[in-house]
């Protein structure tokens, strides 16, 4: 694959926009094809067309990236959809077979990825104590891999398992948005597999006394016993964020709070669930995060694990990639299926100490 922005996408489709109408839904993807990186749209099952230029805008010397499309907002989304409508019956426009492309994450370099912790009601019975609001952590964009790209597990990671999740992609800069309006800040939805290293979580666990200011004596501190583990390794290691294949624009998903989710490992169903069992709705999560961190266009929020055991009654927590062969597949209603092979690398932890 070429380096980011190294070559402009080939001109596969350039059709004039003839009118403005209702905002249409689309399935968009970031792909590598014919030696070039590009944004593509599904034109028919199994067929894509490349978006080589943005309707109403001059061609970019670096090509079109998904963030360009997102930043164009609803007017640009409608213009692209109208262009696609115009070429559906035009056999002269080249089609790209989905079987022949390499898939990137739909948004390749989001400024941040927010993961929602313990959001499935199935986990509530295991909570000794918990906040009454969404709790979230951050994953780096370097953890991302696309559809069909390998999830690479090293032996020294310890236990690693999948976590199938619905994710939203943010449309515009958003701060302090009320829940009633929060879906206005969403551009679309995608599939996210929040790969989790339980082995590293256990290794990075602290049991210690935290120091807090006393409520009744603000000049003094008190010790409070706590247990915690930081998510840098066990959530943010390379390939621990499989995303895609599609960024489905939000108009295609009538109710993100009621979508079926299924996860398979090695062809065996390990989870069948629905987003209706999330403790917090999509709008609530977007709103809550925005009261603490500004959300930027292209940011990703992965909304929590759907992990009710599947037909075999096995759970994602027993699907340790160190022992269970892939591929791993995540299917979400309306968003398609994401599939990734799993590769175990027989590597030792390098000489990271000076002595």
Secondary structure, DSSP 8 states (H G I E B T S, - for coil): ---TTSS--------------S----EEEEEEETTEEEEEEEEETTEEEEE-S-TTS---TT---HHHHHHTHHHHHHHHHHHHHHHTT-TTS--EEGGG-EE--SSSS-S-EEEEES-BGGGGGG-SS--SS-EEEEE-GGGEE-TT--EEEEGGG---B--EEEEEEE-S-B-S--GGGGGGGEEEEEEEEE-B-HHHHHHTEEEEEEEEE-SS-TT-EEEEEEEEE-SHHHHHSTT-EEE-S-EEEGGG-S-TTS-EEEEEETTEEEEEEEGGGBSS-HHHHHHHHHTTS-B-TT-EEEEEE---B-TT---GGG--TTTS---EEEEETTTEEEEE-EEEE-------S--
